[in-house]
Amino acid sequence: MGKTRRFTGWGLAVGWGLSLSLLLGGAPAAVGQLFQAHDNIISGEYDIDGQNFVWAQDANNLIGTMTLYGMGYFGIDAAIASVEGGLVWNGHTVFTTRQEGIPLSIGPGITWWFSPATLNANSSIPYDEESAPGAGQYDSHATAVAAMMAGLDLFDGYLSALGTGIAPLAAIQSGAIAQSWDVENPGAFFMTKESFLTPYLQYFSGTGRVDVINSSWGYTDPTGRAVDKETGVSYAGFLDGLAHDNPTVALVVAAGNEGPDAAPGGPAAGFNGISVGALDYNDNHVYDHPAEFASGAPLDFYNPQTKQTIHGVRVGVDLAAPGTGMVLATYDPEHPAETDLYYINVAGSSFAAPMVSGGIALLKDLAKNTMPGNTNALDTRVIKVVLMAGATKTVGWNNGQAVNDDGVIETTQSLDYQVGAGLLNLTRSAELYQQLVTDSRIGLGLNGWDLAQIGNGDSVDYVLTYTVSDIELTVALTWFSNTIYDDVEQTYQDLSLSNLNLSVWLLDEDVSQLLATSHSLYNNTELLRLELDGGFTYGFTVTFDDMVYDMTMTDASALFETYALAWSAVAIPEPAAWAIWLAGLMVLVVVKSKLKSQISKPQGKM
């Protein structure tokens, strides 16, 4: 097999794969270089000259993990796979800490003993030095990504505030897709159809099946169906098929770092994964706006039935998470014996995506314990809308909502091009995730979700309870592209794409007034975010209008679509941020003394 086009991880660390000097004994360091310490994930700014942190904060807490930790969910009943160019190095301290019988102190007088699985590194193809130099190698980028998802660091038996991944007790697997590495472009690699498919098949449907797969690599793909000329493979198409056929395995992908004038790359340009953009922090160290490198131009849409491409009509980002100023565990091939090396001041959507993946592991841990046997709760479509409906609006967030000539708020865009629904907020998402629709769609609470079927030409109505106070209501809708994977032929097929729309109504006795509608023709996600007056009853409607394309050779009137819907209402004005975090602050978190003296307290809101 020959080489394909070059792929790369979506990380912006200056020295990925380079020979780097270590910050040892006062040795100078540069942005993106390594340093040696006993602490892992920090969000902050490191002063190279002064060799200390100007400011730092617990990156986990930025996205609401403390709420789930306080409920007792650390991901122990969830499994994560990292699929990158190379393998995660399982010799790092944040992975070797995962030993049998470690006591984890949750709070005074509360100690759990856990036995999480160790990290298993699985090479995608047999190593052949002549045909595939570097295949199956440990990789610094993959190691940093996995540390963000599920690193584990303890201090005197407690989780270290600066040394713990998002889902520290989740089982974690590692698969490599690189056939060979590009020695002239560090971090870039080549792959073949075989090297690409092997780990994904294992983690989607094989014996290594997991709950969530994270991939922080990418390539140019404006439609999500770009075909590699040498192998004839559309990598995003294959992943859409695998995600469709295995709906309880969530695929999370990094959107890319090409800037706001560039569309997200593949595989984020596909339909059935969860694409994540990167956020930067403001002067008060709050992650509230897109990073300047975040990809955010609209994607094109390729219609496989008409063979036509329509330019600039799709959103390629579903959600955003912090993606700058990170300190992450890594592997340095020139110092393979060092087990506590970290990159400082790294940035990229590569590190925002695993925040979301870790968050999904926490939610699935919650679902398996509070909704046992409910496979709907584990469905990727449900997970996606739960995260989107719970997301926090970022500065400048704009999904194209505008008042039309009829006085109705309307969007044909659905999501913000750079941040999707906004900042990942696990506190809100965990709250609404526990409020599933059971029997009736009438008199629903102000937070909740549903997974249901709808027929072509039909509509499904939802009615909320009477709203006392003014609220900001976010409603998210998603469904899959009907793309399937053919295991015999080892290919995929785009069969159809449904056109579902979302509307919000004011319901006053016998009168219904249309307030807003989201009807983007070429996306498979719709979203509305509205400020609504108290004293009324509101509802929303999902409609199945028609087909974008249909190659199933079936009467379109007989088609049904499975969709997921989630909604979240927040009182206006919203409670102070400190009160939200305090509600979940049941975990005693201790920073390590080695860095504690170097860290100044963050200014402004957390």
Secondary structure, 3 states (H helix, E strand, C coil): CCCCCEEEECCCCCCCCCCCCEECCCCCCCCCCEEECCCCCEEEEEECCCCEEEEEEECHHHHCHHHHHHCCCCCCCCEEEEEECCECCCCCHHHHCCCCCEEEEEECCEEEEECCCCCEEECCCCCCCCCCCCCCCECHHHHHHHHHHHCCCEECCEEECCCCCCCCCCEEEEEECCCEECCCCCCEEECCHHHHHHHHHHHHCCCCCCCEEEECEEECCCCCCCCECCCCECHHHHHHHHHHHCCCCEEEEECCCCCCCCCCCECCCCCCCEEEEEEEECCCCCEEEECCCCCCCCEEEEECCCCEEEEEEECCCCEEEECCCEEEECCCCCCCCCCCEEEEEECCHHHHHHHHHHHHHHHHHHHHHHCCCCHHHHCHHHHHHHHHHCCECCCCCCCCCEECCCCCEEECCCCECCCECCECCHHHHHHHHCCECCCCCCCECCEEEEEEEEECCCEEEEEEEEECCCEEEEEEEEECCEEEEECCCCEEEEEEEEEEEEEEEEEECCEEEEEEEECCCCCCEEEEEEEECCCEEEEEEEEEEEEEEECCCCCHHHCEEEEEEEEEEEECCCCCHHHHHHHCCCCCCECCHHHHCCCCCCCCCC
